[in-house]
Amino acid sequence: MQRRDLWKPLLAAPAMPAAAQQQAARANNGLPPLKITGVKVIPTSGGRNYRWVFLKLLTSEPGLYGIGTASNHFQTYAVITALEKHLGPWLIGKDPDRIEDLWQSSHYRTYWRNGPVNNNVLSALDMAVWDIKGKRANMPVYELMGGKARDAVPCYDHIGGRTKDECVEGVKRSMEKGFRHIRVQYGAGGYGGGGFIPPNEGNRPEGGYQGSAFDEELYVRTIADVFDYVRSKVGFEPKLCHDSHSHLTSAVQAIELARRLQPYQMLFLEDVLAPEQIDWYRQLRKITTTPQAVGEVFSHPYEYVPLVTERLIDFARCRVSAIGGITPAKKLATLCEFFGVRTAFQEGGENDPINQLAAYHVDISSTAFGIQEENAFPPSVHEMMPGCAEIRKGYLYGSGKPGLGIDINETVAAKYPLGEIKGGGVYGQDRTLDGAVVRP
């Protein structure tokens, strides 16, 4: 028999259907086919004033489930409804092993893509299926991404003071706790602190707004002076950063602030320009070397493409649950790696432990990692969510358990229902002397 004759029976045989091929592949791996059989939405206040929304995916394998987060502090009930009425019914019967396919098909499922609610919902699904895959493989998620690229994840601390000396003392306390990276905010009034004119003062329109008013020029002068004073007292050992929170409307003032901060060797200046003004980063880059962290309110990783590929920023700073979960966060980290940009995922404030750990798994497995925001949770949350990450001496540590390494006790979560969301959950807003709204 000639060699080519050996192939004739194989060529004549009918092709194995795709489903059969998939089932055969599973059998070869010793794992039966897996399906999503149930969807549970778990909203909770966590024993505080949180507005957290968790997703639990049940599977056809007894006892195997995954959890993810869709938390949105400002549109909480929109997310709950989207999960319960739209995503949930669509997921039943789907294969949770097909993470990339589930991400893509869910992304296009709503026809109109992106936006905070859609991406929060997509994030919950994505984290939950990564959790399932890790548990099934008996590995932490980071092992499925190539393993650890570092021993732990360094975080930056938050401090603030109403005076320059309070800022200095805050930095010293943070260093005593083991933090090397510290964010310094100043003055009363939250973000933009140091740039507020007191209520009823200043030249205002008759009968107009009389509350605390933000002034850009005052802010730029004040913040530069604060960092000059802090550096003179604590030196250059701590790596300091500051969040402008997109308060500056004038790009010229934003560039001037970055220029004035250059002598103080900042870790980064965060969101000195609003996302509507990102083209100005080209001009900013030509004038100052102050590192820029950008993107807290970005809702899709594609928004980063020009900023990263043109090397206009130094840190990609988004929230993992705001861009659609672990899958796009890992892709963004890889893009950053190619262009010498680092990640600085935004995981503080009202954020939850699941999202914190989702960022951790990307961080610890990526060579593009730069820094992560710290977030500490009260005892009620640790009781509710066994496996919460821990911060020790400025480093974030996961539990090391399979999957995301965290669980949720539904009985405890039910003890902390969502409270009334007054006014629909609007984000607080500042105004200028003439009553105009300042970007958050």
RODO-187266 format. One record per residue (C-alpha): residue number from 1; x, y, z. Coordinates in pm, 1 decimal. Last residue first. Layout:
BEGIN
 seq        x        y        z
 NUM        X        Y        Z
...
# end
This chain:
BEGIN
 seq        x        y        z
 440  -1568.0   6597.3   3879.3
 439  -1608.4   6871.2   3616.1
 438  -1695.0   7207.4   3771.9
 437  -2052.3   7335.0   3735.6
 436  -2092.7   7709.4   3668.4
 435  -2222.9   7928.3   3951.5
 434  -2033.7   8251.4   3873.1
 433  -1787.5   8189.6   4156.1
 432  -1721.0   7833.0   4032.5
 431  -1913.5   7521.1   4125.4
 430  -1848.6   7182.4   4282.1
 429  -2056.0   6869.0   4233.6
 428  -2123.9   6561.6   4445.2
 427  -2204.3   6244.2   4248.5
 426  -2577.9   6177.4   4224.8
 425  -2717.4   5868.0   4394.4
 424  -3080.4   5901.6   4284.1
 423  -3147.2   6198.8   4508.9
 422  -3117.9   5985.3   4817.5
 421  -3026.5   5622.1   4768.1
 420  -3218.1   5449.7   5046.6
 419  -3019.4   5171.8   5200.7
 418  -2895.0   4859.8   5028.3
 417  -2939.1   4552.7   5244.1
 416  -2678.0   4455.6   5503.6
 415  -2800.5   4142.6   5679.9
 414  -2847.7   3983.5   5336.5
 413  -2469.8   4003.7   5283.7
 412  -2419.1   3795.6   5598.6
 411  -2642.3   3518.1   5470.2
 410  -2490.6   3547.1   5122.1
 409  -2139.8   3478.9   5248.4
 408  -1927.0   3589.6   4955.3
 407  -1605.9   3426.2   4839.5
 406  -1250.8   3536.6   4757.6
 405   -947.5   3372.8   4598.7
 404  -1007.4   3506.4   4248.0
 403   -988.6   3150.4   4124.6
 402   -799.8   2908.7   4346.8
 401   -671.0   3033.7   4683.3
 400   -356.5   3246.8   4712.8
 399   -535.1   3480.9   4954.4
 398   -422.6   3794.9   4775.3
 397   -155.4   4026.0   4912.3
 396   -133.0   4404.3   4869.1
 395    188.3   4574.7   4978.7
 394    231.0   4902.9   5169.1
 393    350.0   4752.5   5494.8
 392     75.8   4489.5   5492.0
 391   -239.5   4524.7   5283.6
 390   -472.5   4225.4   5284.3
 389   -696.3   4085.0   5011.1
 388  -1038.0   3962.3   5115.5
 387  -1056.5   3582.3   5131.6
 386  -1377.6   3560.5   5330.8
 385  -1632.7   3820.0   5212.5
 384  -1911.2   3890.9   5461.2
 383  -1694.1   3871.3   5772.0
 382  -1420.6   4075.5   5603.9
 381  -1685.9   4327.6   5498.1
 380  -1823.1   4368.6   5850.5
 379  -1467.4   4406.0   5984.1
 378  -1414.9   4727.6   5781.8
 377  -1236.4   4740.9   5443.7
 376   -901.6   4889.1   5344.2
 375   -838.4   5025.3   4994.9
 374   -500.5   5102.9   4843.9
 373   -457.6   5230.0   4490.1
 372   -238.9   5014.4   4270.1
 371    107.9   5090.3   4131.7
 370    313.3   5042.4   3814.7
 369    232.1   4712.5   3646.8
 368    353.1   4672.9   3288.5
 367    537.0   4349.1   3373.1
 366    198.5   4190.3   3436.1
 365    110.8   3885.6   3650.0
 364     87.2   4063.1   3986.6
 363   -114.1   4348.5   3845.5
 362   -370.9   4142.2   3654.1
 361   -443.7   3927.0   3959.3
 360   -448.9   4233.0   4186.5
 359   -696.8   4417.5   3964.0
 358   -944.4   4131.0   4003.0
 357   -863.8   4133.0   4374.9
 356   -966.4   4497.0   4419.5
 355  -1273.1   4432.8   4204.6
 354  -1380.2   4156.4   4439.0
 353  -1302.9   4362.7   4750.3
 352  -1532.8   4655.8   4660.5
 351  -1485.2   5016.5   4546.5
 350  -1640.9   5309.0   4731.2
 349  -1307.6   5486.5   4760.8
 348  -1009.1   5297.9   4622.9
 347   -947.0   5066.4   4326.9
 346   -822.8   5288.6   4047.1
 345   -573.4   5075.1   3853.3
 344   -226.1   5222.8   3817.2
 343    -84.1   5054.5   3506.9
 342    246.1   5141.8   3341.4
 341    341.9   5285.2   3001.9
 340    655.1   5172.9   2816.5
 339    487.0   5123.8   2480.6
 338    473.0   4744.1   2450.6
 337    398.7   4699.3   2822.0
 336    106.8   4940.9   2804.1
 335    -56.7   4731.0   2531.5
 334     -9.1   4422.2   2748.6
 333   -167.5   4597.8   3046.2
 332   -461.4   4701.3   2827.8
 331   -510.4   4341.1   2719.2
 330   -506.0   4225.7   3080.7
 329   -760.6   4492.9   3172.9
 328   -977.9   4392.5   2875.9
 327  -1009.3   4032.3   3003.5
 326  -1015.1   4115.5   3376.0
 325  -1334.1   4318.0   3370.3
 324  -1538.0   4534.5   3136.7
 323  -1385.4   4881.9   3146.7
 322  -1552.9   5010.5   3462.7
 321  -1497.1   4691.6   3666.7
 320  -1120.7   4720.5   3618.4
 319  -1113.0   5082.5   3731.2
 318   -892.4   5304.9   3519.6
 317   -552.7   5464.6   3558.6
 316   -319.3   5399.7   3270.3
 315      8.6   5545.1   3397.9
 314    283.6   5734.2   3210.8
 313     90.0   5933.6   2953.3
 312    158.2   6073.0   2605.3
 311    346.7   5766.9   2481.9
 310    189.1   5796.5   2135.6
 309     72.4   5434.2   2160.7
 308    -50.4   5485.1   2516.0
 307   -251.0   5804.4   2477.7
 306   -376.0   5707.8   2132.4
 305   -496.9   5363.2   2250.5
 304   -628.5   5460.8   2593.7
 303   -984.9   5531.1   2486.2
 302   -987.3   5176.7   2346.3
 301   -987.1   5054.1   2708.0
 300  -1352.0   5156.2   2747.5
 299  -1531.2   5344.0   3022.7
 298  -1273.3   5607.7   3108.2
 297  -1359.6   5787.9   3431.6
 296  -1033.2   5715.3   3613.2
 295   -838.9   5757.6   3290.1
 294   -502.4   5925.1   3323.6
 293   -184.6   5920.0   3530.5
 292     74.0   6171.8   3408.3
 291    440.9   6189.4   3500.3
 290    583.1   6544.1   3541.0
 289    827.7   6574.0   3248.9
 288    699.0   6911.3   3133.0
 287    651.9   7122.4   2820.2
 286    633.5   6887.6   2521.2
 285    425.0   6630.2   2709.1
 284    165.9   6894.8   2798.2
 283    117.9   6980.9   2431.3
 282     39.1   6621.5   2337.8
 281   -165.7   6582.5   2654.5
 280   -394.9   6853.6   2516.9
 279   -570.8   6597.3   2298.2
 278   -710.8   6451.4   2622.0
 277   -957.5   6737.2   2669.6
 276  -1293.8   6556.1   2693.1
 275  -1130.5   6304.2   2926.3
 274  -1072.9   6590.1   3175.0
 273   -717.8   6713.4   3224.8
 272   -504.9   6697.3   3541.5
 271   -630.7   6341.6   3573.8
 270   -360.2   6229.1   3818.4
 269    -19.5   6386.1   3864.1
 268    233.1   6107.9   3901.6
 267    516.7   5967.4   4112.1
 266    610.6   6331.1   4146.3
 265    968.6   6451.0   4129.3
 264    922.3   6776.5   4323.6
 263   1089.9   6995.9   4060.0
 262    816.3   6906.5   3804.4
 261    524.1   7033.2   4013.4
 260    527.4   7381.2   3856.9
 259    518.6   7235.3   3505.4
 258    228.3   7003.4   3585.6
 257     35.4   7294.9   3733.5
 256    111.4   7510.2   3429.1
 255     -6.3   7237.7   3193.0
 254   -337.3   7215.6   3376.2
 253   -365.6   7595.9   3381.2
 252   -318.5   7605.7   3002.8
 251   -569.2   7324.9   2962.1
 250   -829.0   7548.0   3125.4
 249  -1121.9   7355.0   3272.7
 248   -921.7   7224.1   3567.4
 247  -1123.8   7004.0   3800.9
 246  -1034.0   6682.0   3619.7
 245   -975.9   6502.4   3951.4
 244   -656.4   6696.6   4027.0
 243   -517.4   6392.8   4209.0
 242   -168.3   6415.6   4361.6
 241    130.7   6182.0   4383.6
 240    429.5   6140.2   4609.7
 239    704.4   5875.9   4608.2
 238    854.1   5890.6   4955.4
 237   1235.5   5923.0   4975.2
 236   1253.3   6274.4   4831.2
 235   1275.1   6481.7   5148.8
 234   1019.0   6484.0   5427.4
 233   1024.5   6851.1   5534.6
 232   1135.6   7041.0   5221.9
 231    936.5   6796.8   5009.5
 230    619.8   6885.9   5199.6
 229    679.6   7261.3   5162.0
 228    738.3   7251.2   4786.2
 227    446.0   7013.4   4754.6
 226    215.1   7261.9   4926.5
 225    343.6   7558.3   4725.1
 224    264.2   7381.7   4395.6
 223    -81.5   7298.1   4527.9
 222   -156.7   7658.9   4625.4
 221    -58.6   7833.4   4303.9
 220   -247.1   7589.5   4079.8
 219   -555.6   7594.8   4302.3
 218   -572.3   7973.4   4320.8
 217   -550.2   7993.9   3941.5
 216   -828.1   7740.2   3898.5
 215  -1084.4   7890.4   4138.1
 214  -1346.6   7661.3   4291.9
 213  -1632.3   7815.3   4486.2
 212  -1764.8   7725.2   4831.9
 211  -2130.5   7823.4   4832.7
 210  -2293.7   8155.8   4742.9
 209  -2441.0   8081.6   4398.1
 208  -2633.0   8371.8   4254.6
 207  -2855.0   8650.7   4387.6
 206  -2623.1   8911.5   4241.9
 205  -2333.8   8754.1   4054.6
 204  -2024.7   8682.8   4268.0
 203  -1701.5   8870.9   4346.7
 202  -1537.4   8682.0   4631.6
 201  -1669.8   8556.5   4963.2
 200  -2017.0   8420.5   5044.7
 199  -1880.4   8068.9   5093.1
 198  -1499.0   8035.2   5107.0
 197  -1293.9   8047.5   4782.1
 196  -1172.8   7699.2   4697.2
 195   -847.0   7606.7   4526.4
 194   -660.3   7443.0   4810.4
 193   -880.0   7139.0   4782.2
 192   -968.0   7064.5   4419.9
 191  -1088.2   6723.0   4529.9
 190  -1243.9   6736.5   4875.8
 189  -1357.0   7078.1   4997.7
 188  -1107.9   7152.0   5270.6
 187   -734.0   7171.4   5217.4
 186   -480.2   6946.6   5050.9
 185   -445.4   6606.3   4890.0
 184   -126.3   6399.6   4908.5
 183   -106.8   6052.2   4755.3
 182    162.5   5832.6   4905.7
 181    395.2   5565.4   4766.2
 180    658.9   5422.0   5002.6
 179    403.7   5288.6   5251.0
 178    533.9   5099.2   5555.1
 177    298.7   5219.5   5827.1
 176    568.2   5463.8   5942.0
 175    572.8   5605.6   5590.1
 174    201.0   5677.5   5615.8
 173    248.2   5852.4   5946.3
 172    525.2   6069.4   5797.4
 171    311.0   6162.6   5496.6
 170     23.7   6260.3   5723.4
 169    249.4   6473.1   5941.5
 168    370.8   6663.3   5635.2
 167     15.0   6713.1   5513.0
 166    -89.8   6841.9   5854.3
 165    203.1   7085.9   5838.7
 164     84.6   7219.0   5504.8
 163   -261.2   7283.9   5647.1
 162   -602.5   7128.7   5594.4
 161   -438.2   6791.7   5549.4
 160   -469.1   6487.0   5332.9
 159   -336.5   6133.3   5314.1
 158   -401.2   5839.4   5085.4
 157   -165.2   5539.3   5059.0
 156    -13.7   5396.6   4743.3
 155     -6.0   5026.4   4679.2
 154    270.6   4776.0   4603.8
 153    151.8   4440.0   4466.1
 152    334.2   4131.2   4592.9
 151    614.2   3894.0   4488.5
 150    645.3   4012.0   4129.5
 149    582.9   3874.0   3776.2
 148    360.4   3602.3   3918.7
 147    216.3   3338.8   3691.2
 146    150.6   3331.2   3319.3
 145   -208.0   3451.5   3304.7
 144   -361.2   3124.7   3427.4
 143   -137.4   3150.3   3735.4
 142   -283.3   3497.6   3800.6
 141   -629.1   3343.3   3828.4
 140   -528.5   3139.8   4132.7
 139   -510.8   2768.7   4051.9
 138   -724.0   2459.7   4114.9
 137   -794.3   2439.8   3738.6
 136  -1166.2   2433.3   3808.3
 135  -1130.2   2709.2   4063.6
 134   -933.4   2922.9   3820.5
 133  -1184.9   2868.7   3541.5
 132  -1476.4   2953.8   3769.9
 131  -1312.2   3274.5   3895.6
 130  -1232.0   3374.0   3536.2
 129  -1601.6   3313.4   3460.3
 128  -1709.0   3533.0   3751.6
 127  -1469.9   3815.2   3666.4
 126  -1600.8   3833.0   3309.4
 125  -1968.5   3822.9   3404.3
 124  -1932.8   4097.9   3662.9
 123  -1724.1   4304.1   3421.4
 122  -1985.5   4280.5   3147.0
 121  -2247.4   4420.4   3384.1
 120  -2015.9   4703.1   3489.8
 119  -1930.2   4764.3   3124.3
 118  -2292.7   4799.8   3019.0
 117  -2367.7   5030.8   3311.7
 116  -2061.4   5252.0   3262.1
 115  -2084.1   5304.0   2886.2
 114  -1959.4   5066.3   2620.0
 113  -2161.9   4926.5   2333.8
 112  -2494.6   4994.2   2167.4
 111  -2593.7   4655.1   2020.4
 110  -2664.3   4520.9   2373.5
 109  -2525.1   4175.0   2291.2
 108  -2212.0   4319.6   2132.9
 107  -2011.8   4323.3   2456.0
 106  -2179.7   4001.3   2568.1
 105  -2065.9   3829.5   2249.2
 104  -1710.0   3956.0   2290.9
 103  -1678.2   3871.6   2659.6
 102  -1846.0   3532.2   2622.9
 101  -1617.7   3443.9   2331.8
 100  -1309.2   3544.5   2527.3
  99  -1416.9   3350.4   2835.4
  98  -1521.5   3027.1   2668.2
  97  -1491.1   2816.6   2983.8
  96  -1821.6   2953.9   3113.3
  95  -2018.7   2758.8   2845.9
  94  -2363.1   2917.9   2805.1
  93  -2680.3   2736.9   2911.1
  92  -2825.9   3032.3   3099.8
  91  -2633.7   3347.8   3013.0
  90  -2905.1   3526.9   2814.3
  89  -3155.6   3506.5   3101.8
  88  -2905.0   3670.5   3338.7
  87  -2775.8   3946.7   3111.0
  86  -3108.1   4121.1   3048.0
  85  -3356.5   4118.4   3335.1
  84  -3145.8   4041.8   3641.5
  83  -2811.9   4190.2   3538.4
  82  -2950.3   4499.6   3366.7
  81  -3191.9   4553.3   3655.0
  80  -2914.4   4543.6   3913.9
  79  -2695.8   4775.8   3706.0
  78  -2971.4   5035.9   3669.0
  77  -3036.1   5001.0   4040.0
  76  -2682.4   5105.9   4129.7
  75  -2638.1   5403.2   3900.7
  74  -2409.7   5620.3   4117.5
  73  -2217.1   5369.7   4325.9
  72  -2174.3   5122.6   4041.6
  71  -2074.3   4774.2   4154.0
  70  -2089.3   4508.0   3883.2
  69  -1871.0   4260.7   4070.4
  68  -1785.4   3899.5   4003.9
  67  -1840.4   3558.7   4157.9
  66  -1793.1   3208.0   4023.7
  65  -1963.5   2878.8   4099.5
  64  -1875.7   2512.6   4138.1
  63  -2061.1   2321.9   4411.9
  62  -2208.3   2065.0   4175.7
  61  -2075.6   2105.0   3819.2
  60  -2362.3   2232.7   3603.7
  59  -2270.7   2587.6   3696.0
  58  -2389.1   2871.3   3918.1
  57  -2282.5   3228.8   3841.1
  56  -2285.5   3474.2   4131.6
  55  -2297.9   3844.9   4052.2
  54  -2222.9   4116.5   4306.5
  53  -2373.1   4463.5   4338.2
  52  -2222.0   4698.7   4595.8
  51  -2365.5   5026.0   4713.4
  50  -2148.2   5096.0   5017.0
  49  -2279.8   5301.4   5307.1
  48  -2149.3   5064.8   5572.4
  47  -2242.0   4710.7   5676.5
  46  -2153.0   4577.7   5331.0
  45  -2430.2   4782.2   5168.9
  44  -2544.3   4481.6   4968.0
  43  -2676.4   4372.6   4628.7
  42  -2645.0   4005.0   4534.9
  41  -2758.0   3906.4   4183.8
  40  -2785.9   3531.9   4130.9
  39  -2755.9   3357.3   3792.9
  38  -2813.1   2987.5   3737.0
  37  -2721.8   2695.3   3513.4
  36  -2405.1   2808.4   3338.7
  35  -2274.1   2504.9   3151.9
  34  -1969.8   2279.5   3175.4
  33  -1862.4   1985.8   2960.3
  32  -1689.4   1708.6   3159.3
  31  -1323.7   1742.7   3256.5
  30  -1060.4   1470.9   3213.0
  29   -860.8   1679.2   2969.9
  28   -916.4   1430.4   2692.3
  27  -1286.1   1429.9   2775.7
  26  -1292.5   1806.1   2739.6
  25  -1131.9   1784.6   2397.6
  24  -1386.4   1522.6   2297.4
  23  -1671.6   1750.4   2408.6
  22  -1530.5   2038.4   2206.3
  21  -1486.9   1819.4   1900.4
  20  -1840.9   1690.3   1943.1
  19  -1973.1   2046.6   1955.4
  18  -1772.1   2137.8   1645.8
  17  -1910.4   1842.7   1451.9
  16  -1652.8   1574.2   1357.1
  15  -1588.1   1578.4    984.2
  14  -1729.2   1279.8    794.2
  13  -1478.8   1004.4    706.7
  12  -1363.2    990.9    344.3
  11  -1046.1   1183.6    414.4
  10   -959.8    948.1    698.1
   9  -1022.9    636.9    492.1
   8   -808.5    777.0    206.5
   7   -513.5    885.2    420.1
   6   -331.5    550.8    422.8
   5   -350.7    541.1     43.4
   4   -101.2    829.3     25.0
   3    165.0    605.5    178.3
   2    132.6    342.7    -92.7
   1      0.0      0.0      0.0
# end
